[in-house]
Amino acid sequence: MWGKTGSTYGYTDGMFTTPDLRRRLVYCFNPVTGGGNDMGLVNQIITAAFAP
C-alpha cells in the first residue's frame, strides 16, 4: 500500500492505494478529539478499506 496523510488545524486527510492501483481510498474528516493525534482513527479507516 502507498499513501500520504496530512493535517491542518481542524482537518485530517489522506489518500492510499494498492501498488496495482486496483483499490484506492481518499478520506477527509474533522477531528473532534482536540488532541491532535488521529492516527488511531486513520488506522481504522485504512483497515476497513483494505482488509481482505
Backbone torsions as a table, in degrees:
resi	resn	phi	psi	omega
1	MET	NA	139.0	175.6
2	TRP	-116.7	149.4	178.0
3	GLY	-174.0	177.3	-179.8
4	LYS	-151.4	134.8	174.8
5	THR	-115.8	163.9	177.0
6	GLY	-161.0	164.0	176.6
7	SER	-159.2	153.4	171.7
8	THR	-142.3	168.7	-175.5
9	TYR	-52.4	115.3	177.5
10	GLY	93.0	-5.6	-177.8
11	TYR	-138.5	143.1	171.4
12	THR	-131.1	132.4	-178.9
13	ASP	-146.2	167.7	178.4
14	GLY	-175.7	169.3	175.7
15	MET	-146.2	143.1	-179.2
16	PHE	-142.8	154.1	176.8
17	THR	-151.5	157.5	171.1
18	THR	-78.6	156.5	-179.1
19	PRO	-56.7	-30.3	179.6
20	ASP	-87.3	2.4	177.9
21	LEU	65.0	16.1	-179.1
22	ARG	-78.3	-26.4	178.2
23	ARG	-126.6	131.9	-179.0
24	ARG	-134.4	151.1	179.1
25	LEU	-141.1	132.2	171.6
26	VAL	-130.5	132.0	179.8
27	TYR	-138.6	155.0	174.1
28	CYS	-153.8	131.9	177.4
29	PHE	-149.0	163.1	177.1
30	ASN	-101.1	106.6	-179.0
31	PRO	-66.5	142.6	179.6
32	VAL	-113.1	1.3	-178.0
33	THR	-74.9	-31.2	179.9
34	GLY	76.4	-4.1	-177.6
35	GLY	-87.5	-12.5	178.4
36	GLY	79.9	-2.4	178.8
37	ASN	-117.9	97.0	-176.8
38	ASP	-106.6	15.7	-176.4
39	MET	-64.1	-30.3	176.5
40	GLY	-61.2	-45.7	178.5
41	LEU	-68.6	-39.6	177.8
42	VAL	-60.9	-43.6	178.3
43	ASN	-61.9	-37.9	177.2
44	GLN	-64.9	-41.3	178.7
45	ILE	-62.5	-47.8	-178.9
46	ILE	-64.3	-43.1	179.5
47	THR	-62.1	-43.1	179.6
48	ALA	-63.8	-36.6	-177.2
49	ALA	-77.9	-32.7	-172.5
50	PHE	-113.5	5.8	178.8
51	ALA	-65.2	143.2	-179.2
52	PRO	-66.5	NA	NA
